[in-house]
Amino acid sequence: MERPRGYQRYPRFTKRLEATFRSGGLSYRGILSNISENGLFIRTNRGFAPGTTVEIDVVMPDNTLIALKGLVKRTIKTPITTMKNGMGIELIGKDTKYLDFVRSFAGGKEDSEPETETETKTEVPPTPEYLIITCPKCGVKNKVSGDKLTMGPKCGKCGKSLPVTMP
C-alpha cells in the first residue's frame, strides 16, 4: 500500500538504476526504484538494519558511476510478493550529478516557492510511521505501521480486530 500523496517532504520519482551498497565490509547489489533529492529506496533482499550508514555506488543512465552516502531509515523484508523488499535511505552525502538528475524530473521547478501568488500548497499531515493501539479484549499494546491501518490490523496476542481511528 502506498503512502498518501504529500507525505514526503521532497517529490519522489520512480527510476530504475543499478546500485551497489556496502557497510561493515559487506557489499550487495540492488535497484534504486524510488528517488528524491534527500532519499531513495533500494530494492534488495539483503537490507541492512535501520541506523546503519551505507555507501552507495549508482550507475547513471549514461553509465557513469556516482557515489552517495546514506543512513538506513527502514528495512522491509517480507515473503509477501506484492510488497517490495528493500531499504529506505536518507541521503547524507550527495553527488551534484545525482541532484541534477533528480531535479531534471521536477521540470526545473524548485519546491520551495509557489509559481504565482494565487497558487498555494495544501499541507497534508503525514501518516505516523507507527501507532500504538491497545487491544480492547486482552489489553495488549500493539505497534501498527501507519501503512497497514486500512488493512484491518489484529491483535498480535489474541487475534481480535483492533479499533482504528485515522489521524
N, C-alpha and C positions, 0 to 999 in steps of 0.2 A: 504494500500500500504506500502511495506516495504522500509526502507531506503537503499540506495546503500551500498554494501559491503565496508568496510573500513571506514565507518562513525564513528563508535565507537572507542574510544581510547583503549579499552580493549576487548578481544574476548568475545563474548556472547554465552551462551548455553541455549537451551530450556530444562528445567527440571520442572516438576510439583511437588511442595512441598506445603503442607498446611501451612498457616501463620495466625497469629493473629496480628493486628496492632492497636495501640492506640495513642491518643493525646488528650489533653484537657479534660480528663475524659471520652471520648468516646472510645469504643473498638469494632472492627469489625473483621470479618474473610475474608480471600481471598486465592488465589492460586498464588504462585510465578510461572511465566511462562517463564521468560527470566532473566538469572542471569549472572553477571560478577563479577570480583573482587571489582569493585568500584560502582556497581549499580545493580538494579533489577527492574522488572516490576511486580506489584501485580494486578492480575485480580480481580476486585471488582466493584460493583455498588455504593459503599459508599466511594468514594475517598475524601481526604482532599484537601484543596486549596494549590496551589504551594506556597512554602516558609514555609510550616508547618513542624516542626520537629516531627517525628514519632518514636515510639519504636516498634520493630517487633520481635515477637517470631516465630521461624521457626521449624517445625517438620522435622527433618532429616530422611533419609531413614531407619536408624537403630532405629527410634522412640525416639531419644534423642531430647531435646529442646535446641536451641541456641538463644541467644539474639543479635539483631542488632539494630543500631540506624541510622536513615537516614533523609534526607531532601527531601521533595516532590519537584520535578523539573517540572513535568507536570501532569495534570489530564485529562483523557478522559472520557466524559460521553455523549453517543450518542445513539439514538434509532436504528441506523443502525446496523443490526445483523452481518455484515461482519467485522465491526471494533470492537476491543476489548476494553471494558470499563476497566478503572483501573488507576493506578498511576505509573509514572516513578520515582524511588527513587535513589538519590545519597547517598551512604553509608558514614556515618561519624563516625560510631562506629562499628567495625567488630570483629567477633569471629574467632580465629585461626582455629577452626574446619570447619567453613564456607569457609575460604580461602583455606584450604587444599582440601575441597570438590570441589570447582570451579577449582582449579589448576589441579585436577586429570583428568579433561576432556581435558585439553590442552596437555596431554601426557607428562607432566613434563617439557615442554619447557618453558623457560622464554621468554616473548615477547620483551625484550629489545635488544637482540643481534641476528643478523642473524647466522645460523648454520655454514656457510662457508664464505670465503672471497668473492666468486663469487655470493653468494645469496644476493640480495638487496631487499629492501622493496619499493614498489611503493606508493608514497604519493597520496592519493585521497583527493581532497579538500572537506571538509564537506559541505553538503547541508545546507544553512542557515535555522534556525528554522522558521523564518518568512521573507517575503519580503513585502515591501510596493509598491503597483502598482497603479498608477494613472489612472483612467478611462478616455479613450480618448473622450467619449461622454459628461459626466457631470462634469469631473474634480475631483471627489471624490477620496480620497486616501483610498485604500483597503489593509488591512493586510491579507496576504495569507500565509498559512502554506507551508513550503518547501515540505512537503509530498504531497500536493494537486496540485502542479504545473502542473503535467501531466494530471490532470483530467479536464482541461479547466475551470479555475475559471471565475466567472462572478461578475460584479459589484454588491455590496450589495444595492445600491440605485436604479440604472436604469435597471440592469439586462443584460447590454451589456457584451459580452465576453471581458476579459482583455488580453492585449498583454503580452505574457510570453516569456521572454528570459532566457534561462538556464545559470546559472553562470559557 
